[in-house]
């Protein structure tokens, strides 16, 4: 994929990615991006399904227009930032599953998870289901993850739901059945 065509018809986030100063980011300029990243970015930008990419060891966050409601007040400033900085309150839950997906070159599916999202002045409970799929380079090494949201219920049943969500310290603590949504 020609880097000049990468963001064409990519909507608002495609335009944002086009003007972003990537050379000042660890991900680098789009003309240096490997073909497998450019292909995934193109698929993501043209999809109507909420999608994101977490790229590299810092899980640099890229996303499409359908993801904007999940970004809330953070859009557009979260584009190109490390996922741990964007989702600090949720990172203890998200990181082990993402890290396991990278380490094991295996997809993950997280269902019926509750998430507190800060939007404008309010905090909303949302329920979501999403999957991580590894993005492999030509040497079969995972360079990043493609995330696809499968479900979006907002707000949950019209009221606040108190949930104790376990915190996972290490990727090995995440059971394969959990990662597969069983």
Secondary structure as the mmCIF struct_conf table of DSSP 4:
data_model
#
loop_
_struct_conf.conf_type_id
_struct_conf.id
_struct_conf.beg_label_comp_id
_struct_conf.beg_label_asym_id
_struct_conf.beg_label_seq_id
_struct_conf.end_label_comp_id
_struct_conf.end_label_asym_id
_struct_conf.end_label_seq_id
TURN_TY1_P TURN_TY1_P1 UNK A 3 UNK A 9
HELX_RH_AL_P HELX_RH_AL_P1 UNK A 11 UNK A 19
BEND BEND1 UNK A 20 UNK A 20
HELX_RH_3T_P HELX_RH_3T_P1 UNK A 22 UNK A 24
BEND BEND2 UNK A 25 UNK A 25
TURN_TY1_P TURN_TY1_P2 UNK A 26 UNK A 27
HELX_RH_3T_P HELX_RH_3T_P2 UNK A 30 UNK A 32
BEND BEND3 UNK A 33 UNK A 33
HELX_RH_AL_P HELX_RH_AL_P2 UNK A 35 UNK A 46
BEND BEND4 UNK A 48 UNK A 49
STRN STRN1 UNK A 51 UNK A 55
TURN_TY1_P TURN_TY1_P3 UNK A 56 UNK A 59
STRN STRN2 UNK A 60 UNK A 63
HELX_RH_3T_P HELX_RH_3T_P3 UNK A 65 UNK A 67
HELX_RH_AL_P HELX_RH_AL_P3 UNK A 68 UNK A 71
HELX_RH_3T_P HELX_RH_3T_P4 UNK A 72 UNK A 74
TURN_TY1_P TURN_TY1_P4 UNK A 75 UNK A 80
BEND BEND5 UNK A 81 UNK A 81
STRN STRN3 UNK A 82 UNK A 82
HELX_RH_AL_P HELX_RH_AL_P4 UNK A 83 UNK A 86
TURN_TY1_P TURN_TY1_P5 UNK A 87 UNK A 90
HELX_RH_AL_P HELX_RH_AL_P5 UNK A 91 UNK A 104
TURN_TY1_P TURN_TY1_P6 UNK A 105 UNK A 105
STRN STRN4 UNK A 108 UNK A 119
TURN_TY1_P TURN_TY1_P7 UNK A 120 UNK A 121
STRN STRN5 UNK A 122 UNK A 136
TURN_TY1_P TURN_TY1_P8 UNK A 138 UNK A 139
BEND BEND6 UNK A 140 UNK A 140
STRN STRN6 UNK A 142 UNK A 153
BEND BEND7 UNK A 154 UNK A 156
TURN_TY1_P TURN_TY1_P9 UNK A 157 UNK A 158
BEND BEND8 UNK A 159 UNK A 159
HELX_LH_PP_P HELX_LH_PP_P1 UNK A 166 UNK A 168
BEND BEND9 UNK A 170 UNK A 170
HELX_RH_3T_P HELX_RH_3T_P5 UNK A 171 UNK A 173
BEND BEND10 UNK A 174 UNK A 174
HELX_RH_AL_P HELX_RH_AL_P6 UNK A 176 UNK A 179
TURN_TY1_P TURN_TY1_P10 UNK A 180 UNK A 181
#
